[in-house]
Amino acid sequence: MTKKLYIETVGCQMNVLDSELVVASLRKHDYELTDSTTDADTILFNTCSVRQHAEDKIYSALGRLKNAKKSNPNKIIGVLGCMAQKDQRLIFQRAPFVDLIVGPGQLHQVPDLIKEVEAGAGQQLEVSLGRKEGSRDQIERSHESFDPLRDPAMRPTPFQAYVRIQIGCDKFCTYCIVPSVRGPEQSRPPFQILSEAQQLADEGCKEIILLGQTVNSYRFRDGEQETRLSDLLYSLHEIDGIERIKFITNYPKDMTDDLLEAVRDLPKCSKYLHVPIQTASNRLLERMKRGYTVEEYLVMMDRIREWLPEVAVTSDFIVGFCGETEEDFQLTCDLVREQRFKNSFIFKYSERPGTKGAEHYPDDVPDEVKRRRNNELLAIQNTISEEDNQRFLGQEVEVLVEGPSKASLKSDANNDSQQVQLTGRTMCDRIVVFDGNRRQIGQTLPVKIYDASIHTLFGLVVTQHVGPELFSLRT
């Protein structure tokens, strides 16, 4: 008998990929997806621990299921991922009706653990070894990520897919819990990555996004042979059917010239790099244990623009980190104005128990100050993003069509018409919206831009060039 699965994912792209792998493995056990917790036989939450808000959201969602579990004791509730690895039995204490807790390194065990619960074996807990609970080899093996069959229904679109090339992290930034919950840094063997990418291409996938906590730190050694990310890109570039290759997230000190050369020379490589700096205060960078100075980051940015003059660069920023003064914050504002990132992901500092930051530095910036700084920095970035998007007016860009836009999905939920507002991205990861039809989804189309906002370019699909101002909609 077919069973119904509800899965909710919180957090980064790595978590989205993890959920895809879990769903694929459960489909082999006669599960189908549902968007309702009421209908579901099994409810899974794939969690994040990077910020407190993400954890609070999960505990709140669990609380709403307490009565559902009472009315249907056979309903299985599970917590997966980073919060499961971090909190472990604390989850059982806070939500005693939860049936299974599974860390990110044990997700391949989910089907068997569900069977154990169904058989009356009680609550199930499977997590990886902690950093001090064994040798590095033992800890690495406990964090190995198993990649079963893929599930297209869980991807960003049928034509785009994430591919994990690296798990874990050894950077130990003082604000970050990832090294504790994802384990030591490990790079996957190239043959596994290439085989997975070939499978995705055979399924019709046109864009792959390579994932790693610090993806450009990728190194795989087999005897005397070492494979770097640049080497991997050259190999992936040869796969027929793959049209675009992206990779996220990058670590500034590992942005090497061989990698920039590969991005420049390989037509399939997206001219887009996400390279977080977090703050423009050297004092805070040292406290964060980021491993570089502002000056070194700026030298890296100069090299990026020397190799890739048209590249789009994005960054991450934490405001309100322990001890951040107004002067520190203004340094960050000045750097954003100077570097003119395509966009920035800005977060208020969230103290994470178990990190060196929580252990050594008081969270002493008031929340109202964090909110103000967040909004101020976001306003600066939004102004830059909107100004820079204006230069695309009148230009023709190549867009991989991802599907109906969010606005179209809301307004045309019950409309089966082929005509629809579509959305896609350029090779430099800019969002483009245009009118088209559903047959164009999955195609790469030339689009001429006639308007721009902070986050979006608006255009028309080009079918023929009659004159500089005349172009028509492709049907």
N, C-alpha and C positions, 0 to 999 in steps of 0.2 A: 504494500500500500504506500502511495506517495505521501510523504510528510512535508510539512511547511516550515520554512526557515525564515526568520527575521534577523537581519544583521545590521547593526548600526556602527559606523566607523567615525572615529574622532581622531584628528591629528594630521600627520604629514602624508606625503605621497607613498612613503614606505608602508604606512598602515593601510592605505588604499590597496596596494599590491598584496599585502598580507591577507586582506579580506577576500580578494579575488581568488587567492590560492585555497583558502578555507572553503569558500563556496564551491569551487571546482571539485574539491575532494568529497564534499558532502553530496553533491549531485550524483556521484558514483554510488551513493547509499540511498538513492531514491528520494532526495530532498528537492523541493522546488521553492523558489523565493516568494515571499509575500511582503507587502509593505505595511502589514498590520500585526501588532503584537497580540491582538485578540485572537486572530486566526492561527498564529504560529504554534507549532509543536515544540520548537526550539527557538530560543531568543539568545542571541550572542551580541555582546558589546566589545568591539575592538578598540582599545583605549590608548590614550596618550598621557604622558606624565610631564611634559615639558612645562606646562603652566597649571596653576592651581585650578583655574576656571574649567579646564578640560576634565579634571578629576571630579570637581563638584557637579558637573553636568551628568557624569555617569552615575554618581551616587544618587542624584536626584531622580534619574530615570529608573534606577533600581528600586527606589522607594515607591514609585508609582506602580510597580509590579507586585508588591507584597500581597495585595488582595487577590490578584489574578492567580498567584501561586496557591493561595489558600483554597480558591474555588476549583482549581484544577492542579492537584499535586503532581500529575504526570507531565506537566509543562516543564521543560528543562531550560534553565537560565544559566548562562555562562559569561564570564568576564575574561577577555583575551588581551594579549599585548603588553604594553609597557607598564600600565598601572597594575596589571596582574603580577608582573615580575617584581615591581617595587613593593606593593602592599601585601601580597600573598595572603596569609591567613587573616590579616586585618579585614579583608573584604568579607570573609565568612563571619567575622565578629560584627561588622556593621550591617551586613545583609545575610542573615543565617539561612535564607531560602535560596541562595545561590548554590548551584549544583557543581559547577566546575570553574576552576581558575587555571589559565594556561598562559605561560609566558610566550614571547615571540619566537623563542627557539624551539618550542614544542608544538607549534600549530599543526604539524602533520599528524599529531596524536588525537586531534579533536574528534574524529569519527569514532575511534575506539573508546575514548573517554565517555562519549555520549552513550555508547552501548553499555559501558560499566554502570553508569547511572541508571539506565533503563533496567538493568539486571538486578538492581537493588543493592549495589555495592557502596552506596552512599556518596558523599561529597568527594570530588576528585581534584587534586592539586598537582600540577606538573609545571615546574619552573627550572630555569638554568642555575648553575652554580654561581655563587657570588664571587667577586674578585679575589677574595681571600680564602676560598673554600676548596682549593685544589691547585694543581700545577697549571701553567698557562695552557698546556695541551689539553688537559681535562676540561678546563673552563671553556676553551674554544669549541671543543666537541659538544659541550652542553648547550652552546649557543648556535650550533649549526642550523641554518634555515633550509628547510626542505621545500622544494618547489615542485608540487605535483602538477596535474593538468591545469591549464589556464581556463578562465571562464570569460568569454567575450562580453557577457551581459554586465560584468562588474567593471569594465574598463571605462576610461573617460569617454571614449567613443569606440565604435567597432574598428576604426582605422588608426587608433593610437593605443599604445600599450607601454606600461612601465616594465623595465628589465633591471633586476637587482644585479649589480656587479660587485657589491661590497656590503658587508654587514659590520656593525660595531664601530667603535671609535676609541682611539688611544690619545686623544688630544687633552682630555680632562679639563676643559674650561670650567672655572669655579662655579659658574651659574647653571651648569648643564647636568642633567641626570642621565643623559643617553649612554655614557660609558658604563653606567651601573646596570641599566635595564637591557641594553643591546649587546653588551659584552665587548671583548677585545676586537680590534680591527682585523677583519679577514677579507681577502680578495678572492672572488670565485675563479675557478680555472677558466681560461679563455674558451676552451672547447665547449663547456657548458653554456656559456653566454652566446656563442655563435650558433649553437644548436637551437637554443631557445629563440633567438632572433630569426633564424631560418623558418622555424615552425610558425612564428607570428606572421612572417611574410607570406608563407603558404596559405595562411588563413585570411589574407587580404589586408593585413596591417600595413600602413604606409609610413607611420612615424613611431619611432621607439625613443623612450626617455630613459636614459641610464641613471640608476639611483645608487647613491652611497651617502653616508653621513658626511664624508669629505671625499667626494667622488674622484677628484683629481689626485688623491693620494693613492689611487689604485696601483698596486704592484703585485704581480704574481710571479713567483720564482719556481722554476722546475729545473733542478740541478743548476747548471751554469746559465740557463736561459732565463731572462727576465722580460716580462710583458708589462709595458706601461699603458696608461690610458691612451696615449697617442697611437701606440701600436694596435690597440684594440679597435680604435676608430678606423684605421686603414683597413682592417679585416672586415669590420661590419659594413664598410662602404661598398664592398664587393657583392653584397647580397642583393640579388635582383628582387624588385618589389618594394624594398625599403627606400623611401624618398627623402626622409628627414631623420636626423639623429640629434638629440639634445642630451645634455647631462647636467645633473644637479645633485648636491650643492658643492661648491668649490671652496677649498681652503687657500687663503692668499699666498702662503709660503710655498705651496706646491703648484703654483701657476707657472709652469716651466715653458721655455721657448719651444721645445719640441711639440708641446700640446697646442700652443698658439699657432705654430706653423701648420699643424694638421687641420685645425679649424679653418685656417685661411685657405688651404689648398684643396680641401675636400668639399665639393659642391653640395653634398648631402648634409654636411654639418651646419646646424643652425648658428647664425651669427649672433648668438645670445649667450651671455655668461652671468651666472648668479654667484657673486663673490662677497659674502658678508664681511663688514668691518666691525660692526656692533657699536662703536663709539669712536670719536675723534680725540679722546683724551688719552695720552700715553700713560698717565697715572692709573686710569681705570682699565686700560688694556692690560697692564701688568697685574692688576688685581683680578682681572678676569682670566689671567693666564692664557692669553690668546697667542702668545709666541711671536708677535711682530709688533713693530711700532707704526705710528701713523705715517712716518716718513717712508718706511719700507712698503707700506700699502700703496702710497702715492707713486713710488717708483714702479711697483707692479702695474698700476693703472696706466702709467706712461708706456710701459712695454706693451700692454694690451692694445692700446690705441695706435702704437707704432706698427704692430703686426696686423691689426684689424681696425682700420680707420672708421668703418661704418658699423662696428659692433654695438649692440645694445647691452648695457651692463646694469644689473640690479643688485641691491644690497639689503642687508638686515641691520636693524638698529634696536638696541635695548635702551630705553630711557628709565631713569630712576634707579640705576644700579647703586649698590651700597656706596655711600659717600659721594655721589655725583653732585657737584656744585652747579650753580647757575653758569659759572665760567666754563666748566666742563661741557655743559649742554650747549652753550653758544658755540664752542669749538665744533661740535657735531653739526649744528645748523650751518656754520660757515663751510664745512666740508661738503655738505649736500649741495649748497648753492654753487660751489666751485666745480664739483665732479658731475653734476647734472645727470644723475642716474635715470634710467628709463622709468623705473619706479622703485620704491623701497618698502620693505615690510617692517613695520614699526611696532614694537611690543613694550608694554610696561614690564619692568622687572618683577618676576614672581619667584619668591624664595622657595627653593625646593629642598626639603629635608633629605639629608644624605649627600649633599654636595659640599664642597669645600667653602663655597660662598656662604652657605647657611651656617657652617661651623665656625668660620673665622671673622665674618663681617656682619654687623647689624644691618637689618633692612630699615635704614634710617631716613629714607626719603618719603614724606607723607604721600598718601594715595592721591590727594587732590593735586599735588605738584606733579606727580607722574602723569596724571590725566592731562594737565595743562601742557606739559612738555610733549606728550604724545600728539596732541591736537595741533600744537604749533609746528612741530616737525613735519607732520602730515600735510599741513597747509602749504609749507614751503615746497615739499615734494610734489604736491598736486599742481601747483603753479608751474613748476618746471616741466612736469609731464604734459600738461596741456600746451605749453609753449612749444615743446619739441615735437608734439604731434602735428602742429600746424605746418611743419615743413613737408609733410606728406601730401598736402593739398595739391591736386592736379597730377600727382604721380600715379603710376601704374605699379601695383604690387602683386606678387603671387600668393594666393591664399589657399591653404588646405581647408576645405569646407568640413566643419565638424558636425554640423546639424542645425536644427532650428535654434534661434536665439532664445534667451530666457523670457524676454518680453513676448515673443511669438508663442512659446509654450503656454504662457499664462492666458493670453488672449484667444488662442486658437485650440484650446484643449480638446474641443469636440469637433474640430474642423478637419476633414480628411482631404481638403483641397491640396493639389500639388504646389500651388503658389504659397510661399511662406517667407518670412524674414529669416535669413540664414546667418550663421556666424562661423568664423574660422580665424586662423592666425597666419601671419607672415613668417618668413624665415627668421626674422629678428624678434619673434614672439609677440608681435602687436596684434591686438584683437581687432577684427574687421567685421562689420555688420553690413548686410546688403540684402536686397530683395531678390529672390530666385525661386527655384522649385526643388522639390525633394529629390528629384533625379540627380541633382548636382552634389548631393551629400557624398563625401568621400573623394570628390574630384579636386584637383589643384587647378585653380582658375585665375586668370588675370582680372584684377579689379582696379578700377580707377577711383581714387579718393576725392570726394567733393566736400567732406566736412570732418571735423575732429573734435573730440572732447577730452577730458582728462585721461580716460582709460580706453577709449574706443575710437576707431576710425570708421567712417561711413562711406560706402562706395557703390558703384554700379559695375556689374560684370561686363567686360569688354568683349564684343563679338567681332567688330571690324573698326578700322580707323578710317573714318570719312574725312575728318578734319580735326584740328586741335581741340575743339569744344564739343564735337559730336560723337557720341558712342551710345550703343544700345544694349539692352538687357539680353543676355544669352538665355535661350529657352531650350 
